[in-house]
């Protein structure tokens, strides 16, 4: 048997039903390939340049608390969508979503499995698409799962 050409599966999570659907697909791929699943949530906040160093330090301390809560929420939110016995790693990133996804995938030699909200037309152009930009910029395979493509019943 030829081993899969990746070391893990990265699944970005935005806590939407679309990302829950993608998580089920990602868990299936990880389990079928015997590779770990890496769940990623990106929370990016820019601090303006006019913030004083002292205030910036306080913001960063508060931000560490936000990250701890985000990781706990990610673990709790993902639990019902994960099969028993799968190896799961959790990551909270401070980077903007596309940068965070690509960095995590490249670091882990991973395939990316992510949901798409299915926006089309002007709505997609105006709002942008994390999935589209990830597909365009990543140097690894990206599987975009449309909201209507379920792998298993809920």
OpenMM code with the backbone's topology and positions (N, CA, C; nanometers):
from openmm import Vec3, app, unit

residues = "UNK UNK UNK UNK UNK UNK UNK UNK UNK UNK UNK UNK UNK UNK UNK UNK UNK UNK UNK UNK UNK UNK UNK UNK UNK UNK UNK UNK UNK UNK UNK UNK UNK UNK UNK UNK UNK UNK UNK UNK UNK UNK UNK UNK UNK UNK UNK UNK UNK UNK UNK UNK UNK UNK UNK UNK UNK UNK UNK UNK UNK UNK UNK UNK UNK UNK UNK UNK UNK UNK UNK UNK UNK UNK UNK UNK UNK UNK UNK UNK UNK UNK UNK UNK UNK UNK UNK UNK UNK UNK UNK UNK UNK UNK UNK UNK UNK UNK UNK UNK UNK UNK UNK UNK UNK UNK UNK UNK UNK UNK UNK UNK UNK UNK UNK UNK UNK UNK UNK UNK UNK UNK UNK UNK UNK UNK UNK UNK UNK UNK UNK UNK UNK UNK UNK UNK UNK UNK UNK UNK UNK UNK UNK UNK UNK UNK UNK UNK UNK UNK UNK UNK UNK UNK".split()
positions = [
    Vec3(0.0841, -0.1185, 0.0000),
    Vec3(0.0000, 0.0000, 0.0000),
    Vec3(0.0882, 0.1244, 0.0000),
    Vec3(0.0542, 0.2209, -0.0806),
    Vec3(0.1289, 0.3465, -0.0894),
    Vec3(0.0805, 0.4391, 0.0210),
    Vec3(0.1728, 0.4956, 0.1024),
    Vec3(0.1298, 0.5864, 0.2092),
    Vec3(0.0748, 0.7170, 0.1520),
    Vec3(-0.0175, 0.7806, 0.2247),
    Vec3(-0.0725, 0.9090, 0.1768),
    Vec3(0.0388, 1.0137, 0.1659),
    Vec3(0.0271, 1.1045, 0.0697),
    Vec3(0.1324, 1.2048, 0.0469),
    Vec3(0.1219, 1.3258, 0.1394),
    Vec3(0.0741, 1.3054, 0.2610),
    Vec3(0.0628, 1.4148, 0.3570),
    Vec3(0.0830, 1.3575, 0.4963),
    Vec3(0.1158, 1.4454, 0.5902),
    Vec3(0.1444, 1.4024, 0.7273),
    Vec3(0.0287, 1.4260, 0.8235),
    Vec3(-0.0623, 1.5145, 0.7873),
    Vec3(-0.1774, 1.5422, 0.8732),
    Vec3(-0.2846, 1.6126, 0.7906),
    Vec3(-0.3974, 1.6385, 0.8569),
    Vec3(-0.5087, 1.7096, 0.7943),
    Vec3(-0.5381, 1.8323, 0.8792),
    Vec3(-0.5378, 1.9500, 0.8161),
    Vec3(-0.5711, 2.0747, 0.8852),
    Vec3(-0.7139, 2.1127, 0.8484),
    Vec3(-0.7921, 2.1441, 0.9506),
    Vec3(-0.9299, 2.1870, 0.9293),
    Vec3(-0.9528, 2.3184, 1.0026),
    Vec3(-0.9630, 2.4291, 0.9287),
    Vec3(-0.9925, 2.5574, 0.9930),
    Vec3(-1.1372, 2.5605, 1.0403),
    Vec3(-1.1572, 2.6176, 1.1581),
    Vec3(-1.2894, 2.6204, 1.2197),
    Vec3(-1.3300, 2.7646, 1.2481),
    Vec3(-1.4489, 2.8028, 1.1986),
    Vec3(-1.5038, 2.9344, 1.2323),
    Vec3(-1.6335, 2.9204, 1.3129),
    Vec3(-1.6619, 2.7989, 1.3581),
    Vec3(-1.7773, 2.7652, 1.4415),
    Vec3(-1.9103, 2.7731, 1.3664),
    Vec3(-1.9068, 2.7754, 1.2350),
    Vec3(-2.0296, 2.7753, 1.1555),
    Vec3(-2.0690, 2.6312, 1.1242),
    Vec3(-2.1904, 2.6137, 1.0732),
    Vec3(-2.2330, 2.4804, 1.0299),
    Vec3(-2.1474, 2.4335, 0.9123),
    Vec3(-2.1008, 2.5271, 0.8298),
    Vec3(-2.0130, 2.4901, 0.7182),
    Vec3(-1.8822, 2.4294, 0.7685),
    Vec3(-1.8259, 2.4860, 0.8745),
    Vec3(-1.7017, 2.4291, 0.9262),
    Vec3(-1.7276, 2.2990, 1.0011),
    Vec3(-1.8464, 2.2828, 1.0593),
    Vec3(-1.8807, 2.1542, 1.1221),
    Vec3(-1.8889, 2.0449, 1.0163),
    Vec3(-1.9484, 2.0766, 0.9028),
    Vec3(-1.9569, 1.9813, 0.7930),
    Vec3(-1.8166, 1.9460, 0.7425),
    Vec3(-1.7321, 2.0469, 0.7234),
    Vec3(-1.5948, 2.0219, 0.6786),
    Vec3(-1.5181, 1.9403, 0.7822),
    Vec3(-1.5442, 1.9644, 0.9095),
    Vec3(-1.4770, 1.8884, 1.0154),
    Vec3(-1.5100, 1.7401, 1.0053),
    Vec3(-1.6342, 1.7076, 0.9765),
    Vec3(-1.6702, 1.5658, 0.9607),
    Vec3(-1.5930, 1.5032, 0.8444),
    Vec3(-1.5789, 1.5764, 0.7331),
    Vec3(-1.5001, 1.5273, 0.6193),
    Vec3(-1.3522, 1.5144, 0.6579),
    Vec3(-1.2996, 1.6151, 0.7252),
    Vec3(-1.1581, 1.6140, 0.7649),
    Vec3(-1.1295, 1.4979, 0.8605),
    Vec3(-1.2211, 1.4742, 0.9542),
    Vec3(-1.2035, 1.3637, 1.0487),
    Vec3(-1.2041, 1.2301, 0.9751),
    Vec3(-1.2927, 1.2172, 0.8773),
    Vec3(-1.2967, 1.0942, 0.7975),
    Vec3(-1.1641, 1.0738, 0.7247),
    Vec3(-1.1121, 1.1793, 0.6601),
    Vec3(-0.9861, 1.1684, 0.5865),
    Vec3(-0.8706, 1.1348, 0.6807),
    Vec3(-0.8642, 1.2014, 0.7943),
    Vec3(-0.7579, 1.1753, 0.8908),
    Vec3(-0.7656, 1.0313, 0.9418),
    Vec3(-0.8847, 0.9879, 0.9753),
    Vec3(-0.9011, 0.8527, 1.0276),
    Vec3(-0.8701, 0.7480, 0.9200),
    Vec3(-0.9172, 0.7696, 0.7977),
    Vec3(-0.8935, 0.6740, 0.6890),
    Vec3(-0.7455, 0.6633, 0.6537),
    Vec3(-0.6723, 0.7747, 0.6685),
    Vec3(-0.5298, 0.7753, 0.6337),
    Vec3(-0.4401, 0.7439, 0.7537),
    Vec3(-0.4978, 0.7402, 0.8724),
    Vec3(-0.4187, 0.7158, 0.9929),
    Vec3(-0.3312, 0.8339, 1.0309),
    Vec3(-0.3708, 0.9530, 0.9901),
    Vec3(-0.2937, 1.0752, 1.0178),
    Vec3(-0.3656, 1.1601, 1.1221),
    Vec3(-0.2904, 1.2446, 1.1931),
    Vec3(-0.3556, 1.3321, 1.2918),
    Vec3(-0.4376, 1.4433, 1.2262),
    Vec3(-0.5373, 1.4868, 1.2996),
    Vec3(-0.6223, 1.5979, 1.2578),
    Vec3(-0.5828, 1.7206, 1.3375),
    Vec3(-0.5636, 1.8318, 1.2696),
    Vec3(-0.5265, 1.9571, 1.3341),
    Vec3(-0.6397, 2.0572, 1.3129),
    Vec3(-0.7026, 2.0971, 1.4228),
    Vec3(-0.8098, 2.1958, 1.4158),
    Vec3(-0.7520, 2.3329, 1.4462),
    Vec3(-0.7866, 2.4281, 1.3631),
    Vec3(-0.7290, 2.5625, 1.3706),
    Vec3(-0.8397, 2.6661, 1.3778),
    Vec3(-0.8254, 2.7568, 1.4720),
    Vec3(-0.9163, 2.8723, 1.4785),
    Vec3(-0.8287, 2.9975, 1.4798),
    Vec3(-0.8543, 3.0877, 1.3866),
    Vec3(-0.7754, 3.2104, 1.3756),
    Vec3(-0.8558, 3.3275, 1.4290),
    Vec3(-0.7952, 3.3988, 1.5219),
    Vec3(-0.8569, 3.5185, 1.5793),
    Vec3(-0.7530, 3.6286, 1.5673),
    Vec3(-0.7758, 3.7174, 1.4755),
    Vec3(-0.6757, 3.8200, 1.4481),
    Vec3(-0.7250, 3.9574, 1.4922),
    Vec3(-0.6421, 4.0252, 1.5684),
    Vec3(-0.6724, 4.1616, 1.6116),
    Vec3(-0.5494, 4.2474, 1.5834),
    Vec3(-0.5695, 4.3546, 1.5108),
    Vec3(-0.4599, 4.4487, 1.4863),
    Vec3(-0.4628, 4.5556, 1.5941),
    Vec3(-0.3461, 4.5865, 1.6494),
    Vec3(-0.3399, 4.6988, 1.7425),
    Vec3(-0.2866, 4.8186, 1.6650),
    Vec3(-0.3572, 4.9296, 1.6716),
    Vec3(-0.3143, 5.0485, 1.5983),
    Vec3(-0.1778, 5.0975, 1.6468),
    Vec3(-0.1058, 5.1634, 1.5608),
    Vec3(0.0293, 5.2105, 1.5933),
    Vec3(0.0298, 5.3167, 1.7029),
    Vec3(-0.0818, 5.3839, 1.7241),
    Vec3(-0.0848, 5.4902, 1.8250),
    Vec3(-0.1046, 5.4376, 1.9678),
    Vec3(-0.1234, 5.3076, 1.9835),
    Vec3(-0.1369, 5.2490, 2.1175),
    Vec3(-0.0010, 5.2559, 2.1875),
    Vec3(-0.0019, 5.3010, 2.3105),
    Vec3(0.1236, 5.3119, 2.3861),
    Vec3(0.1771, 5.1717, 2.4173),
    Vec3(0.3076, 5.1595, 2.4359),
    Vec3(0.3647, 5.0281, 2.4690),
    Vec3(0.3028, 4.9667, 2.5951),
    Vec3(0.2731, 5.0496, 2.6943),
    Vec3(0.2128, 4.9986, 2.8177),
    Vec3(0.0730, 4.9424, 2.7906),
    Vec3(-0.0058, 5.0162, 2.7140),
    Vec3(-0.1418, 4.9710, 2.6814),
    Vec3(-0.1362, 4.8465, 2.5927),
    Vec3(-0.0420, 4.8451, 2.5007),
    Vec3(-0.0267, 4.7288, 2.4130),
    Vec3(0.0046, 4.6041, 2.4955),
    Vec3(0.0894, 4.6187, 2.5956),
    Vec3(0.1239, 4.5064, 2.6832),
    Vec3(-0.0001, 4.4544, 2.7562),
    Vec3(-0.0845, 4.5437, 2.8041),
    Vec3(-0.2086, 4.5022, 2.8714),
    Vec3(-0.3027, 4.4310, 2.7739),
    Vec3(-0.3104, 4.4837, 2.6537),
    Vec3(-0.3953, 4.4205, 2.5516),
    Vec3(-0.3456, 4.2790, 2.5229),
    Vec3(-0.2154, 4.2623, 2.5111),
    Vec3(-0.1595, 4.1297, 2.4837),
    Vec3(-0.1832, 4.0327, 2.5994),
    Vec3(-0.1776, 4.0811, 2.7220),
    Vec3(-0.2086, 3.9958, 2.8373),
    Vec3(-0.3546, 3.9499, 2.8322),
    Vec3(-0.4444, 4.0430, 2.8012),
    Vec3(-0.5853, 4.0083, 2.7883),
    Vec3(-0.6064, 3.9116, 2.6719),
    Vec3(-0.5306, 3.9326, 2.5674),
    Vec3(-0.5409, 3.8489, 2.4485),
    Vec3(-0.5038, 3.7034, 2.4799),
    Vec3(-0.4057, 3.6831, 2.5661),
    Vec3(-0.3683, 3.5471, 2.6057),
    Vec3(-0.4853, 3.4776, 2.6749),
    Vec3(-0.5618, 3.5520, 2.7524),
    Vec3(-0.6801, 3.4960, 2.8169),
    Vec3(-0.7863, 3.4601, 2.7123),
    Vec3(-0.8043, 3.5455, 2.6129),
    Vec3(-0.8987, 3.5183, 2.5047),
    Vec3(-0.8579, 3.3901, 2.4324),
    Vec3(-0.7305, 3.3725, 2.4071),
    Vec3(-0.6818, 3.2522, 2.3382),
    Vec3(-0.7120, 3.1260, 2.4189),
    Vec3(-0.6941, 3.1326, 2.5507),
    Vec3(-0.7233, 3.0159, 2.6346),
    Vec3(-0.8725, 2.9795, 2.6252),
    Vec3(-0.9576, 3.0807, 2.6297),
    Vec3(-1.1014, 3.0557, 2.6175),
    Vec3(-1.1354, 3.0017, 2.4787),
    Vec3(-1.0721, 3.0552, 2.3759),
    Vec3(-1.0982, 3.0096, 2.2391),
    Vec3(-1.0599, 2.8628, 2.2227),
    Vec3(-0.9477, 2.8225, 2.2791),
    Vec3(-0.9061, 2.6822, 2.2677),
    Vec3(-1.0036, 2.5906, 2.3407),
    Vec3(-1.0465, 2.6302, 2.4591),
    Vec3(-1.1441, 2.5496, 2.5333),
    Vec3(-1.2753, 2.5384, 2.4547),
    Vec3(-1.3195, 2.6490, 2.3960),
    Vec3(-1.4423, 2.6482, 2.3167),
    Vec3(-1.4265, 2.5595, 2.1935),
    Vec3(-1.3110, 2.5666, 2.1274),
    Vec3(-1.2853, 2.4845, 2.0092),
    Vec3(-1.2944, 2.3364, 2.0442),
    Vec3(-1.2329, 2.2964, 2.1539),
    Vec3(-1.2369, 2.1553, 2.1957),
    Vec3(-1.3807, 2.1101, 2.2245),
    Vec3(-1.4544, 2.1923, 2.2952),
    Vec3(-1.5925, 2.1577, 2.3297),
    Vec3(-1.6807, 2.1542, 2.2053),
    Vec3(-1.6657, 2.2526, 2.1175),
    Vec3(-1.7471, 2.2614, 1.9971),
    Vec3(-1.7208, 2.1438, 1.9034),
    Vec3(-1.5956, 2.1025, 1.8914),
    Vec3(-1.5573, 1.9972, 1.7963),
    Vec3(-1.5970, 1.8576, 1.8432),
    Vec3(-1.6028, 1.8371, 1.9735),
    Vec3(-1.6234, 1.7025, 2.0298),
    Vec3(-1.7364, 1.6232, 1.9629),
    Vec3(-1.8568, 1.6791, 1.9433),
    Vec3(-1.9644, 1.5975, 1.8850),
    Vec3(-1.9405, 1.5578, 1.7392),
    Vec3(-1.8470, 1.6219, 1.6718),
    Vec3(-1.8230, 1.5949, 1.5298),
    Vec3(-1.7067, 1.4988, 1.5075),
    Vec3(-1.6407, 1.4568, 1.6156),
    Vec3(-1.5202, 1.3746, 1.6033),
    Vec3(-1.5479, 1.2289, 1.6378),
    Vec3(-1.4926, 1.1373, 1.5570),
    Vec3(-1.5076, 0.9955, 1.5908),
    Vec3(-1.4151, 0.9578, 1.7067),
    Vec3(-1.4478, 0.8489, 1.7732),
    Vec3(-1.3649, 0.7997, 1.8836),
    Vec3(-1.2268, 0.7592, 1.8321),
    Vec3(-1.1265, 0.7847, 1.9133),
    Vec3(-0.9923, 0.7345, 1.8862),
    Vec3(-0.9094, 0.8128, 1.7864),
    Vec3(-0.9591, 0.9231, 1.7347),
    Vec3(-0.8834, 1.0017, 1.6379),
    Vec3(-0.7861, 1.0936, 1.7118),
    Vec3(-0.6659, 1.1069, 1.6586),
    Vec3(-0.5659, 1.1970, 1.7179),
    Vec3(-0.5958, 1.3392, 1.6713),
    Vec3(-0.6208, 1.4287, 1.7675),
    Vec3(-0.6581, 1.5667, 1.7349),
    Vec3(-0.5649, 1.6636, 1.8065),
    Vec3(-0.5182, 1.7637, 1.7328),
    Vec3(-0.4389, 1.8730, 1.7889),
    Vec3(-0.5182, 2.0012, 1.7668),
    Vec3(-0.5076, 2.0929, 1.8621),
    Vec3(-0.5832, 2.2186, 1.8557),
    Vec3(-0.4860, 2.3349, 1.8504),
    Vec3(-0.5172, 2.4328, 1.7648),
    Vec3(-0.4316, 2.5506, 1.7533),
    Vec3(-0.5176, 2.6755, 1.7419),
    Vec3(-0.4802, 2.7764, 1.8192),
    Vec3(-0.5412, 2.9082, 1.8075),
    Vec3(-0.4325, 2.9990, 1.7517),
    Vec3(-0.4622, 3.0669, 1.6433),
    Vec3(-0.3632, 3.1525, 1.5786),
    Vec3(-0.4030, 3.2984, 1.5882),
    Vec3(-0.3021, 3.3840, 1.6031),
    Vec3(-0.3228, 3.5286, 1.6037),
    Vec3(-0.3189, 3.5877, 1.4634),
    Vec3(-0.2813, 3.5089, 1.3657),
    Vec3(-0.2667, 3.5583, 1.2284),
    Vec3(-0.4039, 3.5712, 1.1621),
    Vec3(-0.4116, 3.6514, 1.0565),
    Vec3(-0.5353, 3.6549, 0.9782),
    Vec3(-0.5656, 3.5141, 0.9258),
    Vec3(-0.6928, 3.4801, 0.9051),
    Vec3(-0.7297, 3.3424, 0.8724),
    Vec3(-0.6524, 3.2769, 0.7585),
    Vec3(-0.6419, 3.3415, 0.6439),
    Vec3(-0.5727, 3.2782, 0.5309),
    Vec3(-0.4265, 3.2510, 0.5652),
    Vec3(-0.3593, 3.3481, 0.6245),
    Vec3(-0.2191, 3.3281, 0.6637),
    Vec3(-0.2061, 3.2157, 0.7657),
    Vec3(-0.2971, 3.2110, 0.8613),
    Vec3(-0.2925, 3.1075, 0.9652),
    Vec3(-0.3118, 2.9687, 0.9048),
    Vec3(-0.4073, 2.9548, 0.8159),
    Vec3(-0.4352, 2.8251, 0.7532),
    Vec3(-0.3155, 2.7775, 0.6728),
    Vec3(-0.2623, 2.8656, 0.5904),
    Vec3(-0.1490, 2.8273, 0.5048),
    Vec3(-0.0264, 2.7935, 0.5892),
    Vec3(0.0022, 2.8727, 0.6904),
    Vec3(0.1179, 2.8453, 0.7767),
    Vec3(0.1027, 2.7103, 0.8467),
    Vec3(-0.0153, 2.6829, 0.9002),
    Vec3(-0.0378, 2.5557, 0.9694),
    Vec3(-0.0232, 2.4379, 0.8734),
    Vec3(-0.0777, 2.4515, 0.7545),
    Vec3(-0.0700, 2.3430, 0.6560),
    Vec3(0.0729, 2.3185, 0.6101),
    Vec3(0.1465, 2.4239, 0.5849),
    Vec3(0.2849, 2.4086, 0.5397),
    Vec3(0.3732, 2.3522, 0.6501),
    Vec3(0.3523, 2.3977, 0.7736),
    Vec3(0.4286, 2.3475, 0.8886),
    Vec3(0.4091, 2.1975, 0.9077),
    Vec3(0.2873, 2.1517, 0.8875),
    Vec3(0.2522, 2.0132, 0.9174),
    Vec3(0.2471, 1.9241, 0.7933),
    Vec3(0.2919, 1.9733, 0.6784),
    Vec3(0.2820, 1.8987, 0.5524),
    Vec3(0.1423, 1.8369, 0.5415),
    Vec3(0.0427, 1.9230, 0.5489),
    Vec3(-0.0957, 1.8773, 0.5614),
    Vec3(-0.1787, 1.9086, 0.4387),
    Vec3(-0.2844, 1.8338, 0.4249),
    Vec3(-0.3914, 1.8711, 0.3357),
    Vec3(-0.4874, 1.9562, 0.4170),
    Vec3(-0.5509, 2.0514, 0.3516),
    Vec3(-0.6487, 2.1379, 0.4180),
    Vec3(-0.7878, 2.0931, 0.3743),
    Vec3(-0.8746, 2.0758, 0.4715),
    Vec3(-1.0158, 2.0471, 0.4437),
    Vec3(-1.0943, 2.1580, 0.5109),
    Vec3(-1.1623, 2.2380, 0.4295),
    Vec3(-1.2337, 2.3523, 0.4855),
    Vec3(-1.3681, 2.3703, 0.4185),
    Vec3(-1.4595, 2.4251, 0.4943),
    Vec3(-1.5928, 2.4506, 0.4419),
    Vec3(-1.5960, 2.5787, 0.3621),
    Vec3(-1.6927, 2.5840, 0.2761),
    Vec3(-1.7194, 2.7068, 0.2035),
    Vec3(-1.8657, 2.7422, 0.2291),
    Vec3(-1.8924, 2.8689, 0.2443),
    Vec3(-2.0288, 2.9127, 0.2740),
    Vec3(-2.1162, 2.9156, 0.1493),
    Vec3(-2.0570, 2.8970, 0.0330),
    Vec3(-2.1350, 2.8908, -0.0898),
    Vec3(-2.1823, 3.0251, -0.1402),
    Vec3(-2.1156, 3.1317, -0.0982),
    Vec3(-2.1546, 3.2647, -0.1477),
    Vec3(-2.1165, 3.2764, -0.2944),
    Vec3(-2.1981, 3.3458, -0.3701),
    Vec3(-2.1714, 3.3636, -0.5123),
    Vec3(-2.1938, 3.5095, -0.5500),
    Vec3(-2.1554, 3.5402, -0.6719),
    Vec3(-2.1813, 3.6731, -0.7273),
    Vec3(-2.1155, 3.7851, -0.6488),
    Vec3(-2.1857, 3.8987, -0.6432),
    Vec3(-2.1306, 4.0174, -0.5782),
    Vec3(-2.1045, 3.9968, -0.4302),
    Vec3(-2.1864, 3.9141, -0.3675),
    Vec3(-2.1668, 3.8893, -0.2248),
    Vec3(-2.0290, 3.8291, -0.2005),
    Vec3(-1.9881, 3.7379, -0.2865),
    Vec3(-1.8563, 3.6757, -0.2736),
    Vec3(-1.7461, 3.7771, -0.3008),
    Vec3(-1.7643, 3.8597, -0.4028),
    Vec3(-1.6632, 3.9601, -0.4369),
    Vec3(-1.6503, 4.0630, -0.3247),
    Vec3(-1.7630, 4.1092, -0.2737),
    Vec3(-1.7616, 4.2135, -0.1715),
    Vec3(-1.7052, 4.1622, -0.0398),
    Vec3(-1.7493, 4.0443, 0.0046),
    Vec3(-1.7058, 3.9913, 0.1329),
    Vec3(-1.5709, 3.9217, 0.1254),
    Vec3(-1.5317, 3.8789, 0.0052),
    Vec3(-1.4082, 3.8024, -0.0066),
    Vec3(-1.4341, 3.6594, 0.0349),
    Vec3(-1.3388, 3.5744, 0.0139),
    Vec3(-1.3560, 3.4351, 0.0487),
    Vec3(-1.2261, 3.3790, 0.1026),
    Vec3(-1.2285, 3.3395, 0.2280),
    Vec3(-1.1107, 3.2778, 0.2891),
    Vec3(-1.0760, 3.1505, 0.2136),
    Vec3(-1.1775, 3.0735, 0.1763),
    Vec3(-1.1523, 2.9483, 0.1040),
    Vec3(-1.0860, 2.9755, -0.0299),
    Vec3(-1.1398, 3.0701, -0.1051),
    Vec3(-1.0827, 3.1016, -0.2367),
    Vec3(-0.9386, 3.1478, -0.2241),
    Vec3(-0.9117, 3.2376, -0.1308),
    Vec3(-0.7744, 3.2877, -0.1146),
    Vec3(-0.6806, 3.1784, -0.0666),
    Vec3(-0.7299, 3.0877, 0.0175),
    Vec3(-0.6461, 2.9761, 0.0630),
    Vec3(-0.6121, 2.8857, -0.0545),
    Vec3(-0.7096, 2.8530, -0.1377),
    Vec3(-0.6849, 2.7694, -0.2555),
    Vec3(-0.5818, 2.8356, -0.3464),
    Vec3(-0.5954, 2.9656, -0.3678),
    Vec3(-0.5042, 3.0378, -0.4575),
    Vec3(-0.3617, 3.0434, -0.4043),
    Vec3(-0.3443, 3.0537, -0.2723),
    Vec3(-0.2123, 3.0803, -0.2156),
    Vec3(-0.1415, 2.9578, -0.1575),
    Vec3(-0.2144, 2.8556, -0.1215),
    Vec3(-0.1522, 2.7401, -0.0549),
    Vec3(-0.0704, 2.6574, -0.1524),
    Vec3(0.0344, 2.5986, -0.1015),
    Vec3(0.1190, 2.5095, -0.1807),
    Vec3(0.0891, 2.3635, -0.1451),
    Vec3(-0.0261, 2.3409, -0.0835),
    Vec3(-0.0714, 2.2066, -0.0469),
    Vec3(-0.2141, 2.1905, -0.1001),
    Vec3(-0.2619, 2.0672, -0.1118),
    Vec3(-0.4001, 2.0486, -0.1571),
    Vec3(-0.5003, 2.1070, -0.0582),
    Vec3(-0.6045, 2.1686, -0.1123),
    Vec3(-0.7128, 2.2247, -0.0317),
    Vec3(-0.8431, 2.1649, -0.0832),
    Vec3(-0.9132, 2.0969, 0.0052),
    Vec3(-1.0435, 2.0410, -0.0289),
    Vec3(-1.1493, 2.1358, 0.0246),
    Vec3(-1.2261, 2.1961, -0.0652),
    Vec3(-1.3316, 2.2902, -0.0264),
    Vec3(-1.4640, 2.2161, -0.0261),
    Vec3(-1.5258, 2.2080, 0.0900),
    Vec3(-1.6490, 2.1315, 0.1055),
    Vec3(-1.7685, 2.2267, 0.1030),
    Vec3(-1.8539, 2.2169, 0.0003),
    Vec3(-1.9736, 2.3017, -0.0055),
    Vec3(-2.0712, 2.2638, 0.1056),
    Vec3(-2.1558, 2.3574, 0.1462),
    Vec3(-2.2457, 2.3321, 0.2584),
    Vec3(-2.3447, 2.2172, 0.2346),
    Vec3(-2.3765, 2.1878, 0.1088),
    Vec3(-2.4757, 2.0837, 0.0799),
    Vec3(-2.4143, 1.9449, 0.0608),
    Vec3(-2.2847, 1.9294, 0.0806),
    Vec3(-2.2168, 1.8005, 0.0629),
    Vec3(-2.1826, 1.7406, 0.1990),
    Vec3(-2.2731, 1.6596, 0.2510),
    Vec3(-2.2504, 1.6006, 0.3813),
    Vec3(-2.1915, 1.4613, 0.3659),
    Vec3(-2.1081, 1.4241, 0.4618),
    Vec3(-2.0462, 1.2921, 0.4589),
    Vec3(-2.1257, 1.1932, 0.5416),
    Vec3(-2.1981, 1.2426, 0.6393),
    Vec3(-2.2755, 1.1534, 0.7236),
    Vec3(-2.3945, 1.2316, 0.7790),
    Vec3(-2.4978, 1.1604, 0.8202),
    Vec3(-2.6130, 1.2321, 0.8782),
    Vec3(-2.5755, 1.2966, 1.0112),
    Vec3(-2.6445, 1.4010, 1.0442),
    Vec3(-2.6175, 1.4725, 1.1690),
    Vec3(-2.6688, 1.3969, 1.2862),
] * unit.nanometer
topology = app.Topology()
chain = topology.addChain("A")
for resn in residues:
    res = topology.addResidue(resn, chain)
    for name in ("N", "CA", "C"):
        topology.addAtom(name, app.Element.getBySymbol(name[0]), res)
